[in-house]
Every structure is written in structure tokens, then in C-alpha cells.
Amino acid sequence: MTSEILSYHDFTVDPFKDFHPEDEAKGASTILKWAYETYGDSIVYACSFGAEGMVLIDLISKVKQDAEIVFLDTGLHFQETYDLIDEVKATYPQLRIRLKKPDLTVEEQAAKHGSALWKREPDQCCFIRKIKPLEEALSNVPAWISGLRRDQSPSRSNTDFVNKDERFQSIKVCPLIHWSWDDVWNYIREYKLPYNELHDQNYPSIGCIPCTNQVTDSDDLRAGRWTGLNKTECGLHTTGNNQRL
């Protein structure tokens, strides 16, 4: 039975605002079941294939084996990330995993905007290689799934299970908001899930090669992203990135 559709324009409050899960999955399975009953094939999981991503992929596969998963293929990812995607495809063959590329190749971006744009204008680079492609992937999509957790950073601490996404004018579903970093890894180990081997080399958060560094002396799981720059988010989860192509 399909639940009543909750749209961006109808959204007023998280329907799970008063839901205080006590189950082992901390509400994630309940939220995913609701999401796929509500949106069916119309909902997309935008996955970066980080540790949280592996947990969500496994949980999603138990609810909808042929779910659509989109990976923003910037052309600047580690080989280990692409290797993991191949492993996930083999492990979950029914999932529809799509690699979404930007309109500009890295070489075309350099010709238009100058080389190493990520060093000079990282927000612009993220807009071209991540935000704009996700806009296209979510065009006419009523809802998408994200692996945000509240304890990842202060900017994510108020994330709800179901959110009105002003950036993409969609509903953003975040099943893992109550999970800790230890919860994520306990699940990965218990169910022997594949994961990016860079996590074993002090890379807690893995993005593009130029903007990802090892973390050895910080409790901040995102300390290795955009090191030395006044930037902590790529813009997918904020509303202020108004760049240009």
C-alpha cells in the first residue's frame, strides 16, 4: 500500500518529528520503508560510497532491491572509490547504480576556468562537478536519500529524518541521523560489507583527490576535506552556492 505523497510544496514538518526509535537500526529501516512505499521508483539515493553509503546501500537493498543510486562522478575520485563501486555492483547486482558526470571534463574545465580550479575557487569547482550534476539527476524527482548524520558536523546537527530541501526543491530523506561513527563501522563489520580501503589509511571522509587529505590528529571526521580552505561543505547540503557554469 502506497503512503500519501509528501512533496516539497506540501512540506511543513518532518512527519517523524516525534519518532524516537529504539530499534537496532535507530529508525533507519523504518524511514527507508516509508520512503520507498511513498515514492517508489521516483526516489533516488545520491551516494558518495563512503562508510555511511555502504550501510545505506545494504539497508536499502533489503527494502528495494532495484533501487536507483546515483554517484556524482567528478572525474577526480580515487581509484579505490571506483574499485569499490565495481565491488558493490557485483555484490548487489539488482541495484541500478548510475555514475553521473558533469557537462565539462576536467580538461574542458581547465580550458574554460583555468587549471586546478579547486585550489582557487573550490565552491565554483564543486558547483560544476557536483551540484549542477545533482540538480540534473534530481530534476523532476520528488525526493532523494542522503547519508547525513547529526554528529558529522555542527552544520548537520539539526538534520531531521525528512527535510525540506531548499537547494534542490525536493524532499531529502536522511535515515542515519541518529547513527554514530562507531555505529556505522559496527554495522559494516557485523555484516562484512565492502568499503573503501582508504578508510583504513586515515581517510574518514573521502571525496575528490585534490580536496581530500588524511586525518591523524583530529576528532573531526571531516577535517581532511578542503584542508586550509574556509570550506567544510561541497554545497549539496547548503543553500548558498550560487556559482556559474
N, C-alpha and C positions, 0 to 999 in steps of 0.2 A: 504494500500500500504506500503510495507516494504522499509525503508530507506537503503541506501548503508551501508554495514557493515564497521565500523571503528574498526580496530584491533590494538593490541599492537605494532605490527611490522610496521603498516602503520601510526601510530600516529606521527604527527608533532606539532600540536597546537590544543587547545580546539576549536571545531567548534562554540562554543558560546562565544568566547572571546570578541566579540563586542556586545553581547546581554546584554542590560541594562533593565531588567524587571521593569515594573511599576504596575504590577497586584498585587492583594491581596496576592497571594502565593509567590511573589517575584521570579517568574520564576520556582518554583519547579514543578508545574503541567506540564508546557511546557517541561521541561527536562525529566520528567518521561514518558510523552507521546512519546517523541523522543526515549528514551531508550528502551521502550517495542516495539515500531514499528521497531526499528533497530535490537534488539537482541531476541525478542520474549521470548520463554521459556528458552533460553540459559542464560539469565541474572539472577543473584542471589542477593538478599538483605541480607547482613550479619548484623543482628540486635542484639543489646545488650538489647533491651527492656527498654531503658532509655526514658526520656521525648521526645527527638528528634525522637526516634524509634516509639513512638506512633503516632506522626504526620505523619511520612513517611508511616507507615502501613496504616493509613486512606487514605492518598493521593494515595498510590499505589493501594489500593482496588478499587478506583474509576477509575483507568486506566486498571488494570488487576486483576480481582477478584481471579484468581487462581495462583497468583504469588508465586514463591518459596522463602521462608525465612529461613535462617539458623541462629541458635543460638548456640554459642560456649559454650557448657555445660561443664564447667571445673570441675564440681563436688564440687565446693566451693562457689556456689552462695547462696544468702539469700533465705529463704523460700518465702519471699514476691515476689521475682523475678519469681520463679516457679509458684506461685499463679497467678501472672499477665499473664504469658504465657497461663495458662489454661483459664483465662478470655478472652484473645484475641482470642483463638481458638473458644470459644463459640460465640464471637461477630462477627468474620469473618470466618465462617465455611469453606469457599471455599479456603482460603489461604492454601498453602502447607508449614506448619511450621515444620522444622526438627531440632531436637536437636543433634548436632554433638559433640561426646565425644572424648577425647584424647585416644591414644592407652593404656596409663597407667592409672589405677585408682589412687586415692590419696594414697592408701595404697601401691600399687606397686611402685609408685614414691618414697615414703619414704624408701622402702626397697632398692631401687637402688641408690638413691641420698642422703639419709638421711632425717630425719623428718624436717618439716617446711622449705622446700627449698625456699619458698617465702621470708623468713627472711634473708637467707644467700646469695642466688643467684636469685634475683627476675627476672632478664632477662631470666635465664635458665628455671625458672618455667613458665613464660609467653610463652616461646618458646614451651615447651612440651604441655601445656594445652590450648594454644590459637593459636599460629602462625602455628604450624605444622598441627593441625586440619583444619585451614582455608586453608592452602596450599592444603590439600586433598579435601576439599569442592569445591575449585576453580580450581581443576585440569581439564584442557580442557574446562574451562569456559572462554568465551571471555571478559566478563565484569561483574562487580559487583557494587552494590549500597551501599553507606556509608552515615551516617548521620552527617558527619563533617560540622561544621560551622566555618567561619573565625574568629569570636570573641571568640571562646572557649579557644584559647591559641596562643601565638606567633608562635609556630611551625605549626599552621594550618591557619595562616593569609593569606597565598598566595594560598590557595586551589582554584581550578577552578571548574566549573560545570563538565567538563570532563577532566580527568587526565590520564597520562601515569603512571601506577603503576609498578615501577621497582621491588618492593618487591615480587609481585605475578605474574609479567609479564602479566598483564591484563589491561583492561581499568576500571578505577574507576570513577563512576558517583556520584556526590555529589550535590543533588538538593537543599540543605538547606544552601548553603554558605552565603547567604545574610540575613539569619534569625538571630534575636537576641534571647536571653534567654526569654525576655518578649514576643516576637512573638510566640515562642513555646508554652508558657503557655496560652497566649490569645487564641490560636487555640484549645488547649486541653479543655479549659473551654467553649469556644463557642460551640464546637461540643460534649461536655460531653464525652470525650474519657476516657477509663480506663487508669490508670497509676500506677506506683509503689508507694505504700503508704509511702515508706521510704523517698520520696521526701518531704513529709510533716514533716519529722523529721530531716531536715537539712542535707540531703544527696543529693546534686545536681547531682553528678556523681556516679553511682553505678556499682561496679564491683564485684570481689570476696570478700568474708567476711574478710580474713586476711589483705587485702590491701585497704580497704575502711573505711574511718572514717567520722564522722560528721564534718560539717564546720559551725562554728558560728561567726568567726571574720575575714573573708577574702572575697574579691570580686572575687577571683579566683575560678571559678566553679569546677576546678579540684584539688583544694588544698587538698581535702580529700583522694586523691589517692596516695598510696605509701608514706604516711607521714613519714618524717625523712630519706627517702632514696633519693639518687641522681637519681631519675627516675620520669618521667612525662608521659611516653607513654608505652603501653604494647609491642609495636613493630609492630602492624598491619599496622601502617601508617608511618613507617620509613623503611630505607633500611639497617640499621647497625646491626641487631640482627643475628649473625652467631653462634648460640648455637648448642648443640648436643643433641641427644636423649640418 
